[in-house]
Amino acid sequence: MKAETTTANPLEEQNYKNDMPCILVKTSQGNIHIGYLKERNGDTVILTEARRLWYWNGAAGVNQIASEGLKFPEKCKVPCPVEIELLGIIEILPVTNKSKAVLDSIKVWRVDK
């Protein structure tokens, strides 16, 4: 059976803001963040407008989150965006426009009194 191939390049759909690429990063502690890459030095990055995926539902893993977004955004817990320096980065994935739109649709999760 012949394998099907595609010429579509997922990087063509990558989200950018002010020439900064939107990326998903996974830290050595297992935390997942999505934001705009301001600076990178080895396994350390600074992200702007970064949101931590505290709890997510509707994706098989970070690859699917970065490329397609989350299927059940209403069930996800994603705090407010911040600028953050993250250490111990073990994975970096480009985030597509589709995925960023889903993330932006998620209501900010916070704990109130």
JOUR-V990251 format. One record per pair of residues at least 24 apart in sequence whose ideal C-beta (glycine too) atoms are under 6 Angstrom apart, sorted by the first residue. I is the first residue (numbers start at 1). J is the second residue. Records with the same first field share a line. If there is no record, write none. Layout:
I=J / J
This chain:
10=67
11=94
13=96 / 97
14=94
15=95 / 97 / 100
22=95 / 100
23=92 / 95
24=62 / 66 / 93 / 95
25=89 / 92
26=62 / 90 / 91
27=86 / 88
28=88 / 90
34=95 / 103
43=88 / 89
44=87
45=86 / 89
46=85
47=84
48=83
49=81
50=82 / 84
51=78 / 81
52=79
53=78
66=93 / 95 / 99
67=96
69=98 / 99 / 102
70=102
73=102 / 105 / 106
76=106
77=109
78=106 / 109
79=109
80=108
